[in-house]
């Protein structure tokens, strides 16, 4: 089954937590933590999310290359301009999923449309 979430005039965290619950399968009675039982999730209108100006400017994402001095920071505003609002939402959902071998498989079931 596929769930559709409309992100128009909603906060990033609210949409991300709802999507993460469906991807993990926590809405089903047959939920088991070690089995991929989640559902496909489609998020519409990601570009119409409501993001506070302060968070949009000040929230930073860090990436590390593995080399000395390789830590780079990027603001949410720059990320949204460079990759789109879908990437902001995808990263929020990624951090809400459990850190195990099922996380990449859960993310493959996520479709974000701007």
C-alpha positions as CSV (number, residue, x, y, z in Angstrom):
1,X,0.0,0.0,0.0
2,X,1.2,3.5,-0.7
3,X,0.6,6.5,1.6
4,X,0.4,10.0,0.3
5,X,1.3,13.0,2.4
6,X,0.6,16.6,1.3
7,X,3.2,18.9,2.7
8,X,1.5,22.2,1.9
9,X,1.7,24.6,4.8
10,X,3.2,22.0,7.2
11,X,6.4,22.0,9.2
12,X,9.4,19.9,8.1
13,X,9.5,17.9,11.3
14,X,5.8,17.0,11.3
15,X,5.9,15.7,7.8
16,X,9.2,13.9,8.4
17,X,8.0,12.1,11.5
18,X,4.8,11.0,9.9
19,X,6.6,9.6,6.9
20,X,9.2,7.9,9.1
21,X,6.4,6.1,11.0
22,X,5.0,4.7,7.8
23,X,8.4,3.7,6.4
24,X,9.3,1.8,9.6
25,X,5.9,0.1,9.6
26,X,5.0,1.3,13.1
27,X,1.4,1.9,12.0
28,X,0.8,-1.8,11.5
29,X,-0.2,-4.3,14.2
30,X,2.3,-6.7,12.7
31,X,5.3,-4.4,13.3
32,X,8.6,-6.1,14.0
33,X,11.8,-4.1,14.4
34,X,14.1,-6.5,12.5
35,X,11.8,-7.0,9.5
36,X,11.1,-4.5,6.7
37,X,7.3,-4.2,7.0
38,X,6.9,-0.5,6.2
39,X,5.0,0.9,3.3
40,X,5.7,3.2,0.4
41,X,5.4,6.9,1.1
42,X,4.9,9.7,-1.4
43,X,5.2,13.3,-0.3
44,X,3.7,15.9,-2.5
45,X,4.3,19.7,-2.6
46,X,7.7,19.6,-0.8
47,X,8.5,23.2,-2.0
48,X,5.4,24.5,-0.1
49,X,6.7,23.5,3.3
50,X,6.5,26.1,6.1
51,X,10.1,26.8,7.4
52,X,10.8,29.6,9.9
53,X,13.3,32.2,8.6
54,X,15.7,31.7,11.5
55,X,15.9,27.9,11.0
56,X,16.2,28.3,7.2
57,X,19.3,30.5,7.8
58,X,20.9,29.0,10.8
59,X,20.3,25.2,10.5
60,X,23.5,23.6,9.3
61,X,24.3,20.2,7.8
62,X,27.8,18.8,8.2
63,X,29.7,16.5,5.9
64,X,33.0,15.0,6.6
65,X,35.4,13.7,3.8
66,X,37.5,11.6,6.2
67,X,40.6,13.7,5.7
68,X,42.1,16.2,8.2
69,X,40.3,19.6,7.7
70,X,37.6,17.9,5.6
71,X,34.6,19.0,7.7
72,X,32.2,21.1,5.7
73,X,29.1,22.9,6.8
74,X,26.2,23.9,4.6
75,X,23.1,25.9,5.6
76,X,19.6,24.7,5.0
77,X,19.0,27.7,2.7
78,X,22.0,26.8,0.5
79,X,21.0,23.1,0.5
80,X,17.4,24.0,-0.6
81,X,18.7,26.2,-3.4
82,X,21.3,23.7,-4.5
83,X,19.3,20.4,-4.3
84,X,15.7,21.5,-3.6
85,X,13.3,21.2,-0.7
86,X,13.0,17.5,-1.3
87,X,16.5,17.0,-0.1
88,X,15.9,18.9,3.1
89,X,12.9,16.7,3.8
90,X,14.8,13.5,2.8
91,X,17.6,14.4,5.3
92,X,15.1,15.0,8.1
93,X,13.5,11.6,7.5
94,X,16.8,9.9,7.2
95,X,17.8,11.1,10.7
96,X,14.4,9.9,12.1
97,X,14.9,6.3,10.9
98,X,16.8,3.7,13.0
99,X,20.5,3.4,12.4
100,X,20.7,-0.2,11.1
101,X,20.9,-2.2,7.8
102,X,17.2,-1.5,7.0
103,X,17.6,2.3,6.8
104,X,18.7,2.4,3.1
105,X,15.9,-0.1,2.2
106,X,13.4,2.1,3.9
107,X,14.6,5.2,2.1
108,X,14.2,3.5,-1.2
109,X,10.4,3.4,-0.5
110,X,10.3,7.2,-0.2
111,X,9.2,9.4,-3.1
112,X,9.4,13.2,-2.6
113,X,7.8,15.4,-5.3
114,X,8.3,19.2,-5.3
